[in-house]
Amino acid sequence: MRSRHEGIGFHVVMAATVHSDPPYAMAAQEVIDEVRARVRHHAADVLQHCEAFDLPSVQDRCARALSRVRSLACDPPLRFAATVVVDLLPDDQAAVVVLLAAQRKQALEDTLRRQKAQAIAEELADPATALLYMLQGEKADWSKATEDKAASLARIFAQYRPPHPQGSEYALVEVVRQFLDSFTEPEPKRMLYELLAGSMRAANRPQQAVSVEQLMDLSADPQEVL
């Protein structure tokens, strides 16, 4: 009888016991034929959903299903139950070994592929790492990249924001960045840099003030950034 696996079947030995007393509503051979057909049908219905890797479990499941007392549709009803022994013939046993080895190999390959994909996803979650990955790609030839393509890529990375919450300080930095971007002329931006640097000096933070002044100089001369 066929199993859940295409091309692999179970070798089944069944024995039925009639639990009704004679006389029967049909001849003895008819009883044998009807009971055999019913037992085979119920066994096949169970075994077609079973995997061939664990014979003891298959045996228990099939025996439990066939041990239940059933009745033939006759008058008076003829009650019967069955016992079953499930096994595999040598060819089917060999096929199970091959199939199990293939499934183990596939499971290992799937696990390694998922681990690799997860590692790449975690690594590329950092925009700087993602940019480096793109620049070092096998097909990446940035010597032929147009200015529009490079500018478009720069805008994409500039607009990147971490997917998880970063707290109020990061939100404040974002607001300040948007505020600075709202000025198209350099003079208003320079005034804001000076105010920020002055506030840092007043708060006794000279190092941060120097950093802001350096950024102010860079914003005034974009060529120095390249």
MARMIRO-833275 format. One record per residue (C-alpha): residue in three letters; z, y, x; residue number from 1. Coordinates in steps of 0.001 Angstrom, whole numbers, plus 500000, padded with zeros to 6 digits. Layout:
// residues N
> ALA,Z,Y,X,NUM .
...
This chain:
// residues 226
> MET,500000,500000,500000,1 .
> ARG,499078,503406,501292,2 .
> SER,501647,505771,502734,3 .
> ARG,501723,509535,502875,4 .
> HIS,499567,509361,506030,5 .
> GLU,495844,508789,505668,6 .
> GLY,494844,505437,507169,7 .
> ILE,498386,504053,507459,8 .
> GLY,499713,501619,504873,9 .
> PHE,502849,499605,504175,10 .
> HIS,503041,495829,504035,11 .
> VAL,505072,495117,500892,12 .
> VAL,506590,491851,499639,13 .
> MET,507890,492057,496053,14 .
> ALA,509813,489662,493826,15 .
> ALA,510525,490246,490139,16 .
> THR,513284,488827,487964,17 .
> VAL,513079,488623,484167,18 .
> HIS,516334,489535,482435,19 .
> SER,515310,488545,478885,20 .
> ASP,515825,485108,477399,21 .
> PRO,512924,483162,475929,22 .
> PRO,511062,482864,473740,23 .
> TYR,508772,485620,474999,24 .
> ALA,506191,487546,473019,25 .
> MET,503423,486392,475410,26 .
> ALA,502477,483393,477469,27 .
> ALA,504196,482786,480794,28 .
> GLN,501117,483704,482855,29 .
> GLU,500706,486917,480888,30 .
> VAL,504329,487764,481624,31 .
> ILE,503755,487141,485335,32 .
> ASP,500578,489257,485388,33 .
> GLU,502093,492142,483421,34 .
> VAL,505301,492239,485449,35 .
> ARG,503388,492016,488747,36 .
> ALA,501107,494889,487709,37 .
> ARG,504040,497067,486641,38 .
> VAL,505991,496377,489852,39 .
> ARG,502952,497110,492045,40 .
> HIS,502309,500329,490145,41 .
> HIS,505875,501594,490556,42 .
> ALA,505994,500588,494236,43 .
> ALA,502691,502334,494968,44 .
> ASP,503873,505450,493152,45 .
> VAL,506940,505635,495414,46 .
> LEU,505346,504639,498726,47 .
> GLN,502426,507077,498562,48 .
> HIS,504936,509902,499086,49 .
> CYS,506793,508220,501977,50 .
> GLU,506287,508831,505688,51 .
> ALA,505914,505737,507837,52 .
> PHE,508188,506990,510637,53 .
> ASP,511474,505795,509125,54 .
> LEU,511141,502327,507617,55 .
> PRO,514830,501893,506687,56 .
> SER,514721,505040,504557,57 .
> VAL,511461,503940,502945,58 .
> GLN,512960,500515,502236,59 .
> ASP,516041,502026,500593,60 .
> ARG,514030,504460,498506,61 .
> CYS,511598,501839,497234,62 .
> ALA,514308,499227,496590,63 .
> ARG,516348,501747,494629,64 .
> ALA,513348,502614,492452,65 .
> LEU,512361,499009,491708,66 .
> SER,515866,497673,491098,67 .
> ARG,516105,499649,487875,68 .
> VAL,515650,497416,484827,69 .
> ARG,512408,498125,482923,70 .
> SER,510836,496686,479799,71 .
> LEU,507354,495525,478842,72 .
> ALA,506011,497017,475632,73 .
> CYS,506187,493903,473479,74 .
> ASP,508288,492574,470613,75 .
> PRO,510878,491547,471479,76 .
> PRO,510964,493719,474650,77 .
> LEU,510863,491818,477913,78 .
> ARG,513246,493264,480487,79 .
> PHE,512741,492843,484242,80 .
> ALA,513687,494266,487657,81 .
> ALA,512330,493740,491167,82 .
> THR,513312,493524,494809,83 .
> VAL,511070,494672,497643,84 .
> VAL,510713,494365,501417,85 .
> VAL,508689,497104,503127,86 .
> ASP,507253,496678,506609,87 .
> LEU,504340,497746,508811,88 .
> LEU,501633,495485,510182,89 .
> PRO,500935,495735,513958,90 .
> ASP,497875,497989,513565,91 .
> ASP,499795,500371,511330,92 .
> GLN,502744,500378,513737,93 .
> ALA,500389,501368,516566,94 .
> ALA,498886,504109,514397,95 .
> VAL,502371,505450,513651,96 .
> VAL,503148,505637,517384,97 .
> VAL,499937,507598,518021,98 .
> LEU,500540,509904,515062,99 .
> LEU,504144,510559,516056,100 .
> ALA,503102,511419,519631,101 .
> ALA,500440,513808,518311,102 .
> GLN,502925,515503,515985,103 .
> ARG,505454,515916,518789,104 .
> LYS,502784,517414,521042,105 .
> GLN,501672,519782,518274,106 .
> ALA,505271,520796,517531,107 .
> LEU,505854,521584,521212,108 .
> GLU,502653,523631,521422,109 .
> ASP,503580,525520,518242,110 .
> THR,507062,526270,519594,111 .
> LEU,505702,527551,522906,112 .
> ARG,503087,529660,521112,113 .
> ARG,505718,531214,518838,114 .
> GLN,507994,531931,521807,115 .
> LYS,505134,533583,523688,116 .
> ALA,504126,535635,520651,117 .
> GLN,507740,536720,520103,118 .
> ALA,508121,537711,523755,119 .
> ILE,504898,539750,523657,120 .
> ALA,505930,541412,520389,121 .
> GLU,509319,542403,521804,122 .
> GLU,507725,543662,525009,123 .
> LEU,505040,545680,523246,124 .
> ALA,507621,547281,520944,125 .
> ASP,508145,549751,523804,126 .
> PRO,505240,552263,523735,127 .
> ALA,505242,552638,527515,128 .
> THR,504908,548877,527985,129 .
> ALA,502208,548700,525315,130 .
> LEU,500233,551426,527080,131 .
> LEU,500570,549625,530411,132 .
> TYR,499426,546397,528755,133 .
> MET,496315,548149,527453,134 .
> LEU,495555,549838,530752,135 .
> GLN,495840,546575,532669,136 .
> GLY,493899,544471,530178,137 .
> GLU,491076,542324,531471,138 .
> LYS,488452,544235,529477,139 .
> ALA,489996,547655,529951,140 .
> ASP,487671,549984,531881,141 .
> TRP,489243,553397,531541,142 .
> SER,486821,554909,534047,143 .
> LYS,484277,554884,531209,144 .
> ALA,486640,556193,528551,145 .
> THR,485599,559418,526874,146 .
> GLU,487941,562378,526571,147 .
> ASP,487998,561929,522803,148 .
> LYS,489053,558289,523164,149 .
> ALA,491769,559151,525659,150 .
> ALA,493011,562019,523477,151 .
> SER,493044,559771,520417,152 .
> LEU,495087,557173,522284,153 .
> ALA,497499,559853,523481,154 .
> ARG,498011,561062,519896,155 .
> ILE,498740,557523,518714,156 .
> PHE,501469,557037,521301,157 .
> ALA,502837,560546,520762,158 .
> GLN,503289,559769,517058,159 .
> TYR,505078,556476,517703,160 .
> ARG,508602,556260,516360,161 .
> PRO,510980,553295,516792,162 .
> PRO,511124,551183,513606,163 .
> HIS,514929,551058,513547,164 .
> PRO,517231,554046,512879,165 .
> GLN,518007,556103,515981,166 .
> GLY,520833,558311,514739,167 .
> SER,521153,562031,514055,168 .
> GLU,520633,563106,517688,169 .
> TYR,517205,561506,517803,170 .
> ALA,516386,563075,514449,171 .
> LEU,517374,566482,515846,172 .
> VAL,515092,565982,518856,173 .
> GLU,512251,565167,516474,174 .
> VAL,512888,568331,514474,175 .
> VAL,512886,570431,517664,176 .
> ARG,509655,568807,518810,177 .
> GLN,507982,569540,515476,178 .
> PHE,509311,573095,515636,179 .
> LEU,507773,573660,519084,180 .
> ASP,504481,572135,517977,181 .
> SER,504304,574594,515100,182 .
> PHE,503645,577419,517606,183 .
> THR,500085,577544,518874,184 .
> GLU,500508,580526,521218,185 .
> PRO,502308,580069,524556,186 .
> GLU,504485,583191,524362,187 .
> PRO,506642,582139,521375,188 .
> LYS,507132,578741,523001,189 .
> ARG,508147,580343,526278,190 .
> MET,510694,582497,524440,191 .
> LEU,512204,579389,522851,192 .
> TYR,512435,577663,526240,193 .
> GLU,514226,580702,527657,194 .
> LEU,516661,580814,524750,195 .
> LEU,517404,577103,525151,196 .
> ALA,517904,577407,528913,197 .
> GLY,520181,580427,528409,198 .
> SER,522258,578536,525854,199 .
> MET,522673,575655,528288,200 .
> ARG,523834,577968,531076,201 .
> ALA,526305,579607,528684,202 .
> ALA,527612,576107,527849,203 .
> ASN,528075,575408,531576,204 .
> ARG,525177,572971,531728,205 .
> PRO,523129,574392,534628,206 .
> GLN,521294,571165,535448,207 .
> GLN,519906,570838,531942,208 .
> ALA,518967,574532,532033,209 .
> VAL,516981,573985,535231,210 .
> SER,515196,571023,533630,211 .
> VAL,514208,573145,530629,212 .
> GLU,512901,575889,532925,213 .
> GLN,510821,573348,534807,214 .
> LEU,509391,572092,531538,215 .
> MET,508651,575684,530599,216 .
> ASP,506623,576099,533787,217 .
> LEU,504737,572892,533122,218 .
> SER,503885,573967,529586,219 .
> ALA,502524,577210,530957,220 .
> ASP,500278,575299,533408,221 .
> PRO,499150,572039,531770,222 .
> GLN,497130,571020,534854,223 .
> GLU,500370,570276,536691,224 .
> VAL,501142,567515,534200,225 .
> LEU,497936,565591,535036,226 .
